[in-house]
Amino acid sequence: MTLDPPRVKICGLTVPEEAAACAAAGAWAVGMVFAEGSPRRVGPEDAAAITEALPAGVERVGVFVDPDPREVAAIASGCGLTWVQAHGAVDVAALRAATGLPVIAGVAVDGPEAIGRAEASPADLVLLDAAVPGRHGGTGRAFRWELLEERPLGRPFALAGGLTPANVAEAVRRLRPAVVDVSSGVERAPGRKDPERVRAFLAAVAGGAGSPVHAGAR
């Protein structure tokens, strides 16, 4: 059985040239982290340089933690963002109203109840990631994929957490996400993407979509 390949979001870009290379490799979206304390954090000026390096048609995602809708709106306008991704305390309706942009809501998967939270979220897209105390993505850790196999999510979702060129094909076959999101899995250092790993990741995503679905996958 052949699957439609998921779209690929590459997150935590800090250098315009590397963002352009991700787009050239086939990424659907490039993410920039604005959260304090992240080793991949960029300021508005750096983010604007990154978005300007991207060709038309590539989504520009700003990643925020505990966002203030007015602050996010100002950054989004100044940097040319096309999506907002929010973690922590998130008011999806307020973010959407302030920015006029679709919202990705991060959901930390710490057990079966997290799948229910994701299903009920009013966000345009939910992103399922590993639950790591004090961290919001970029941890290199995966959550228990069996949770989604035991309770399939009744809506399209993005899958994050510990994805690499070595395991993303299995994730695609087993879970069938609409989007796969990678950051540390294609890096040579925090915020610095390795072009060969990026290309290998995109190839593995396509390979997973073209492979037979194993028993137990939904």
Phi and psi in degrees as GROMACS dihedral restraints (atoms count N, CA, C in turn):
[ dihedral_restraints ]
;  ai    aj    ak    al  type     phi  dphi    fc
    3     4     5     6     1   -98.5    20    10
    4     5     6     7     1   133.0    20    10
    6     7     8     9     1  -101.9    20    10
    7     8     9    10     1   156.1    20    10
    9    10    11    12     1   -71.2    20    10
   10    11    12    13     1   126.7    20    10
   12    13    14    15     1   -66.5    20    10
   13    14    15    16     1   141.6    20    10
   15    16    17    18     1   -69.9    20    10
   16    17    18    19     1   157.6    20    10
   18    19    20    21     1   -74.4    20    10
   19    20    21    22     1   154.0    20    10
   21    22    23    24     1  -115.3    20    10
   22    23    24    25     1   125.7    20    10
   24    25    26    27     1  -110.4    20    10
   25    26    27    28     1   126.8    20    10
   27    28    29    30     1  -108.5    20    10
   28    29    30    31     1   120.0    20    10
   30    31    32    33     1  -111.3    20    10
   31    32    33    34     1   159.6    20    10
   33    34    35    36     1    80.1    20    10
   34    35    36    37     1    32.0    20    10
   36    37    38    39     1   -74.3    20    10
   37    38    39    40     1   141.5    20    10
   39    40    41    42     1  -129.4    20    10
   40    41    42    43     1    -8.7    20    10
   42    43    44    45     1  -128.0    20    10
   43    44    45    46     1   126.5    20    10
   45    46    47    48     1   -56.0    20    10
   46    47    48    49     1   -42.1    20    10
   48    49    50    51     1   -62.9    20    10
   49    50    51    52     1   -37.1    20    10
   51    52    53    54     1   -73.0    20    10
   52    53    54    55     1   -34.4    20    10
   54    55    56    57     1   -63.2    20    10
   55    56    57    58     1   -43.7    20    10
   57    58    59    60     1   -62.6    20    10
   58    59    60    61     1   -37.8    20    10
   60    61    62    63     1   -66.5    20    10
   61    62    63    64     1   -37.2    20    10
   63    64    65    66     1   -63.3    20    10
   64    65    66    67     1   -42.5    20    10
   66    67    68    69     1   -62.9    20    10
   67    68    69    70     1   -43.3    20    10
   69    70    71    72     1   -63.4    20    10
   70    71    72    73     1   -29.8    20    10
   72    73    74    75     1   -75.8    20    10
   73    74    75    76     1   -15.6    20    10
   75    76    77    78     1   118.5    20    10
   76    77    78    79     1    12.4    20    10
   78    79    80    81     1   -64.3    20    10
   79    80    81    82     1   139.0    20    10
   81    82    83    84     1   -75.8    20    10
   82    83    84    85     1   -36.0    20    10
   84    85    86    87     1  -145.8    20    10
   85    86    87    88     1   152.6    20    10
   87    88    89    90     1  -121.1    20    10
   88    89    90    91     1   133.2    20    10
   90    91    92    93     1  -110.3    20    10
   91    92    93    94     1   142.2    20    10
   93    94    95    96     1  -124.3    20    10
   94    95    96    97     1   131.4    20    10
   96    97    98    99     1   -96.1    20    10
   97    98    99   100     1   124.9    20    10
   99   100   101   102     1  -106.5    20    10
  100   101   102   103     1     1.6    20    10
  102   103   104   105     1   -74.0    20    10
  103   104   105   106     1   134.7    20    10
  105   106   107   108     1   -61.4    20    10
  106   107   108   109     1   142.1    20    10
  108   109   110   111     1    88.1    20    10
  109   110   111   112     1    -9.8    20    10
  111   112   113   114     1   -80.7    20    10
  112   113   114   115     1   138.3    20    10
  114   115   116   117     1   -68.9    20    10
  115   116   117   118     1    -9.3    20    10
  117   118   119   120     1  -107.0    20    10
  118   119   120   121     1    11.7    20    10
  120   121   122   123     1   -64.3    20    10
  121   122   123   124     1   138.8    20    10
  123   124   125   126     1  -125.5    20    10
  124   125   126   127     1   154.9    20    10
  126   127   128   129     1   -91.2    20    10
  127   128   129   130     1   170.7    20    10
  129   130   131   132     1   -56.8    20    10
  130   131   132   133     1   -38.8    20    10
  132   133   134   135     1   -66.5    20    10
  133   134   135   136     1   -43.4    20    10
  135   136   137   138     1   -64.1    20    10
  136   137   138   139     1   -40.5    20    10
  138   139   140   141     1   -63.7    20    10
  139   140   141   142     1   -39.4    20    10
  141   142   143   144     1   -62.5    20    10
  142   143   144   145     1   -38.4    20    10
  144   145   146   147     1   -65.0    20    10
  145   146   147   148     1   -37.2    20    10
  147   148   149   150     1   -67.2    20    10
  148   149   150   151     1   -47.2    20    10
  150   151   152   153     1   -64.9    20    10
  151   152   153   154     1   -34.1    20    10
  153   154   155   156     1   -67.3    20    10
  154   155   156   157     1   -23.5    20    10
  156   157   158   159     1   -81.5    20    10
  157   158   159   160     1    -8.8    20    10
  159   160   161   162     1   -90.9    20    10
  160   161   162   163     1   142.9    20    10
  162   163   164   165     1   -74.0    20    10
  163   164   165   166     1   161.9    20    10
  165   166   167   168     1   -58.9    20    10
  166   167   168   169     1   143.9    20    10
  168   169   170   171     1    97.5    20    10
  169   170   171   172     1   -15.7    20    10
  171   172   173   174     1   -91.2    20    10
  172   173   174   175     1   125.9    20    10
  174   175   176   177     1   -72.8    20    10
  175   176   177   178     1   143.7    20    10
  177   178   179   180     1  -115.0    20    10
  178   179   180   181     1   108.6    20    10
  180   181   182   183     1  -109.2    20    10
  181   182   183   184     1   126.9    20    10
  183   184   185   186     1   -99.1    20    10
  184   185   186   187     1   131.3    20    10
  186   187   188   189     1  -107.8    20    10
  187   188   189   190     1   125.4    20    10
  189   190   191   192     1  -131.3    20    10
  190   191   192   193     1   153.4    20    10
  192   193   194   195     1  -120.8    20    10
  193   194   195   196     1   133.1    20    10
  195   196   197   198     1    47.3    20    10
  196   197   198   199     1    55.7    20    10
  198   199   200   201     1   -73.6    20    10
  199   200   201   202     1   144.1    20    10
  201   202   203   204     1   -91.7    20    10
  202   203   204   205     1   118.5    20    10
  204   205   206   207     1   -55.2    20    10
  205   206   207   208     1   -37.5    20    10
  207   208   209   210     1   -68.4    20    10
  208   209   210   211     1   -40.7    20    10
  210   211   212   213     1   -65.7    20    10
  211   212   213   214     1   -42.1    20    10
  213   214   215   216     1   -62.9    20    10
  214   215   216   217     1   -40.4    20    10
  216   217   218   219     1   -61.5    20    10
  217   218   219   220     1   -41.1    20    10
  219   220   221   222     1   -65.2    20    10
  220   221   222   223     1   -43.4    20    10
  222   223   224   225     1   -66.3    20    10
  223   224   225   226     1   -44.5    20    10
  225   226   227   228     1   -59.5    20    10
  226   227   228   229     1   -42.5    20    10
  228   229   230   231     1   -66.1    20    10
  229   230   231   232     1   -43.9    20    10
  231   232   233   234     1   -70.8    20    10
  232   233   234   235     1   -27.6    20    10
  234   235   236   237     1  -102.3    20    10
  235   236   237   238     1    -6.1    20    10
  237   238   239   240     1    73.1    20    10
  238   239   240   241     1    34.5    20    10
  240   241   242   243     1   -67.9    20    10
  241   242   243   244     1   150.6    20    10
  243   244   245   246     1  -116.7    20    10
  244   245   246   247     1   -13.6    20    10
  246   247   248   249     1  -140.3    20    10
  247   248   249   250     1   154.7    20    10
  249   250   251   252     1  -118.3    20    10
  250   251   252   253     1   130.7    20    10
  252   253   254   255     1  -114.0    20    10
  253   254   255   256     1   128.1    20    10
  255   256   257   258     1  -129.6    20    10
  256   257   258   259     1   139.1    20    10
  258   259   260   261     1  -126.2    20    10
  259   260   261   262     1   161.7    20    10
  261   262   263   264     1    82.9    20    10
  262   263   264   265     1  -137.8    20    10
  264   265   266   267     1   -79.2    20    10
  265   266   267   268     1   109.2    20    10
  267   268   269   270     1  -127.4    20    10
  268   269   270   271     1   127.8    20    10
  270   271   272   273     1  -105.8    20    10
  271   272   273   274     1    94.6    20    10
  273   274   275   276     1   -60.1    20    10
  274   275   276   277     1   -44.9    20    10
  276   277   278   279     1   -62.5    20    10
  277   278   279   280     1   -41.2    20    10
  279   280   281   282     1   -67.7    20    10
  280   281   282   283     1   -40.3    20    10
  282   283   284   285     1   -62.5    20    10
  283   284   285   286     1   -45.4    20    10
  285   286   287   288     1   -64.1    20    10
  286   287   288   289     1   -41.3    20    10
  288   289   290   291     1   -67.1    20    10
  289   290   291   292     1   -40.1    20    10
  291   292   293   294     1   -71.5    20    10
  292   293   294   295     1   -37.6    20    10
  294   295   296   297     1   -98.5    20    10
  295   296   297   298     1   -25.2    20    10
  297   298   299   300     1    71.4    20    10
  298   299   300   301     1    17.9    20    10
  300   301   302   303     1  -117.0    20    10
  301   302   303   304     1   155.5    20    10
  303   304   305   306     1   -67.5    20    10
  304   305   306   307     1   153.3    20    10
  306   307   308   309     1  -120.7    20    10
  307   308   309   310     1   131.3    20    10
  309   310   311   312     1  -100.1    20    10
  310   311   312   313     1   126.0    20    10
  312   313   314   315     1  -106.4    20    10
  313   314   315   316     1   124.2    20    10
  315   316   317   318     1   -77.7    20    10
  316   317   318   319     1   134.2    20    10
  318   319   320   321     1  -123.3    20    10
  319   320   321   322     1   118.4    20    10
  321   322   323   324     1   -80.5    20    10
  322   323   324   325     1   117.0    20    10
  324   325   326   327     1   -87.9    20    10
  325   326   327   328     1   103.2    20    10
  327   328   329   330     1  -115.4    20    10
  328   329   330   331     1     7.1    20    10
  330   331   332   333     1   162.7    20    10
  331   332   333   334     1   179.5    20    10
  333   334   335   336     1   -57.9    20    10
  334   335   336   337     1   -32.7    20    10
  336   337   338   339     1   -65.0    20    10
  337   338   339   340     1   -23.5    20    10
  339   340   341   342     1   -65.4    20    10
  340   341   342   343     1   -31.7    20    10
  342   343   344   345     1   -65.3    20    10
  343   344   345   346     1   -38.5    20    10
  345   346   347   348     1   -65.0    20    10
  346   347   348   349     1   -39.6    20    10
  348   349   350   351     1   -63.4    20    10
  349   350   351   352     1   -40.7    20    10
  351   352   353   354     1   -65.2    20    10
  352   353   354   355     1   -40.8    20    10
  354   355   356   357     1   -63.5    20    10
  355   356   357   358     1   -35.5    20    10
  357   358   359   360     1   -86.4    20    10
  358   359   360   361     1    -8.9    20    10
  360   361   362   363     1   -62.7    20    10
  361   362   363   364     1   138.1    20    10
  363   364   365   366     1   -81.2    20    10
  364   365   366   367     1     3.4    20    10
  366   367   368   369     1   -66.0    20    10
  367   368   369   370     1   157.6    20    10
  369   370   371   372     1   -68.7    20    10
  370   371   372   373     1   -29.0    20    10
  372   373   374   375     1  -150.5    20    10
  373   374   375   376     1   138.1    20    10
  375   376   377   378     1  -103.8    20    10
  376   377   378   379     1   143.0    20    10
  378   379   380   381     1  -116.9    20    10
  379   380   381   382     1   117.3    20    10
  381   382   383   384     1   -92.8    20    10
  382   383   384   385     1   125.0    20    10
  384   385   386   387     1  -137.9    20    10
  385   386   387   388     1   166.2    20    10
  387   388   389   390     1   -68.6    20    10
  388   389   390   391     1   145.6    20    10
  390   391   392   393     1   -89.4    20    10
  391   392   393   394     1   110.0    20    10
  393   394   395   396     1  -127.0    20    10
  394   395   396   397     1   117.8    20    10
  396   397   398   399     1   -52.9    20    10
  397   398   399   400     1   129.7    20    10
  399   400   401   402     1    78.2    20    10
  400   401   402   403     1     3.4    20    10
  402   403   404   405     1  -125.0    20    10
  403   404   405   406     1   148.5    20    10
  405   406   407   408     1  -133.2    20    10
  406   407   408   409     1    73.6    20    10
  408   409   410   411     1    92.8    20    10
  409   410   411   412     1   166.9    20    10
  411   412   413   414     1    69.6    20    10
  412   413   414   415     1    21.1    20    10
  414   415   416   417     1   -90.5    20    10
  415   416   417   418     1   -18.1    20    10
  417   418   419   420     1    75.5    20    10
  418   419   420   421     1    12.8    20    10
  420   421   422   423     1  -110.6    20    10
  421   422   423   424     1   145.4    20    10
  423   424   425   426     1  -102.8    20    10
  424   425   426   427     1   151.7    20    10
  426   427   428   429     1   -90.3    20    10
  427   428   429   430     1   176.7    20    10
  429   430   431   432     1   -74.6    20    10
  430   431   432   433     1   104.8    20    10
  432   433   434   435     1   -60.7    20    10
  433   434   435   436     1   -24.2    20    10
  435   436   437   438     1   -58.7    20    10
  436   437   438   439     1   -26.6    20    10
  438   439   440   441     1   -59.9    20    10
  439   440   441   442     1   -39.0    20    10
  441   442   443   444     1   -76.8    20    10
  442   443   444   445     1   -30.5    20    10
  444   445   446   447     1   -71.2    20    10
  445   446   447   448     1   -34.5    20    10
  447   448   449   450     1   -76.1    20    10
  448   449   450   451     1   -31.6    20    10
  450   451   452   453     1  -137.3    20    10
  451   452   453   454     1    84.8    20    10
  453   454   455   456     1   -58.2    20    10
  454   455   456   457     1   140.4    20    10
  456   457   458   459     1   -80.0    20    10
  457   458   459   460     1   128.2    20    10
  459   460   461   462     1   -85.2    20    10
  460   461   462   463     1    39.1    20    10
  462   463   464   465     1  -162.0    20    10
  463   464   465   466     1   159.6    20    10
  465   466   467   468     1   -62.3    20    10
  466   467   468   469     1   146.3    20    10
  468   469   470   471     1  -147.3    20    10
  469   470   471   472     1   161.8    20    10
  471   472   473   474     1  -102.5    20    10
  472   473   474   475     1   139.9    20    10
  474   475   476   477     1  -109.8    20    10
  475   476   477   478     1   129.4    20    10
  477   478   479   480     1  -135.9    20    10
  478   479   480   481     1   173.5    20    10
  480   481   482   483     1   101.2    20    10
  481   482   483   484     1    98.5    20    10
  483   484   485   486     1    72.4    20    10
  484   485   486   487     1    15.8    20    10
  486   487   488   489     1   -77.9    20    10
  487   488   489   490     1   139.6    20    10
  489   490   491   492     1  -142.3    20    10
  490   491   492   493     1   170.7    20    10
  492   493   494   495     1   -58.9    20    10
  493   494   495   496     1   -23.6    20    10
  495   496   497   498     1   -81.4    20    10
  496   497   498   499     1   -25.0    20    10
  498   499   500   501     1  -121.4    20    10
  499   500   501   502     1    -6.5    20    10
  501   502   503   504     1   -69.4    20    10
  502   503   504   505     1   -31.0    20    10
  504   505   506   507     1   -62.6    20    10
  505   506   507   508     1   -41.6    20    10
  507   508   509   510     1   -63.1    20    10
  508   509   510   511     1   -41.5    20    10
  510   511   512   513     1   -60.6    20    10
  511   512   513   514     1   -42.9    20    10
  513   514   515   516     1   -63.4    20    10
  514   515   516   517     1   -44.6    20    10
  516   517   518   519     1   -65.2    20    10
  517   518   519   520     1   -41.7    20    10
  519   520   521   522     1   -79.8    20    10
  520   521   522   523     1   -38.9    20    10
  522   523   524   525     1  -110.8    20    10
  523   524   525   526     1   -21.5    20    10
  525   526   527   528     1    53.6    20    10
  526   527   528   529     1    54.5    20    10
  528   529   530   531     1   -69.9    20    10
  529   530   531   532     1   156.1    20    10
  531   532   533   534     1   -77.5    20    10
  532   533   534   535     1   -30.4    20    10
  534   535   536   537     1  -138.1    20    10
  535   536   537   538     1   141.1    20    10
  537   538   539   540     1  -113.4    20    10
  538   539   540   541     1   137.6    20    10
  540   541   542   543     1  -121.0    20    10
  541   542   543   544     1   124.5    20    10
  543   544   545   546     1  -130.5    20    10
  544   545   546   547     1   143.9    20    10
  546   547   548   549     1  -134.6    20    10
  547   548   549   550     1   -79.8    20    10
  549   550   551   552     1   -64.6    20    10
  550   551   552   553     1   -24.8    20    10
  552   553   554   555     1   -68.2    20    10
  553   554   555   556     1   -10.9    20    10
  555   556   557   558     1  -125.5    20    10
  556   557   558   559     1    25.5    20    10
  558   559   560   561     1  -106.1    20    10
  559   560   561   562     1   154.6    20    10
  561   562   563   564     1  -102.1    20    10
  562   563   564   565     1   -16.7    20    10
  564   565   566   567     1  -162.3    20    10
  565   566   567   568     1   158.9    20    10
  567   568   569   570     1   -53.6    20    10
  568   569   570   571     1   121.4    20    10
  570   571   572   573     1    85.4    20    10
  571   572   573   574     1    -5.4    20    10
  573   574   575   576     1  -115.3    20    10
  574   575   576   577     1   111.7    20    10
  576   577   578   579     1   -85.5    20    10
  577   578   579   580     1   143.2    20    10
  579   580   581   582     1   -95.2    20    10
  580   581   582   583     1   113.7    20    10
  582   583   584   585     1   -56.2    20    10
  583   584   585   586     1   -37.6    20    10
  585   586   587   588     1   -66.8    20    10
  586   587   588   589     1   -40.0    20    10
  588   589   590   591     1   -68.6    20    10
  589   590   591   592     1   -35.3    20    10
  591   592   593   594     1   -61.2    20    10
  592   593   594   595     1   -48.1    20    10
  594   595   596   597     1   -64.3    20    10
  595   596   597   598     1   -38.7    20    10
  597   598   599   600     1   -64.8    20    10
  598   599   600   601     1   -37.3    20    10
  600   601   602   603     1   -64.3    20    10
  601   602   603   604     1   -47.2    20    10
  603   604   605   606     1   -61.6    20    10
  604   605   606   607     1   -40.1    20    10
  606   607   608   609     1   -65.5    20    10
  607   608   609   610     1   -39.0    20    10
  609   610   611   612     1   -67.7    20    10
  610   611   612   613     1   -37.2    20    10
  612   613   614   615     1   -60.0    20    10
  613   614   615   616     1   -47.3    20    10
  615   616   617   618     1   -63.4    20    10
  616   617   618   619     1   -39.6    20    10
  618   619   620   621     1   -64.4    20    10
  619   620   621   622     1   -39.4    20    10
  621   622   623   624     1   -64.8    20    10
  622   623   624   625     1   -36.7    20    10
  624   625   626   627     1   -69.9    20    10
  625   626   627   628     1   -28.6    20    10
  627   628   629   630     1   -92.0    20    10
  628   629   630   631     1    -0.6    20    10
  630   631   632   633     1   -92.8    20    10
  631   632   633   634     1   158.0    20    10
  633   634   635   636     1   -60.1    20    10
  634   635   636   637     1   144.4    20    10
  636   637   638   639     1   -78.7    20    10
  637   638   639   640     1   125.4    20    10
  639   640   641   642     1   -74.4    20    10
  640   641   642   643     1   159.2    20    10
  642   643   644   645     1   -58.7    20    10
  643   644   645   646     1   137.6    20    10
  645   646   647   648     1    98.3    20    10
  646   647   648   649     1   -17.3    20    10
  648   649   650   651     1   -78.6    20    10
  649   650   651   652     1   152.7    20    10
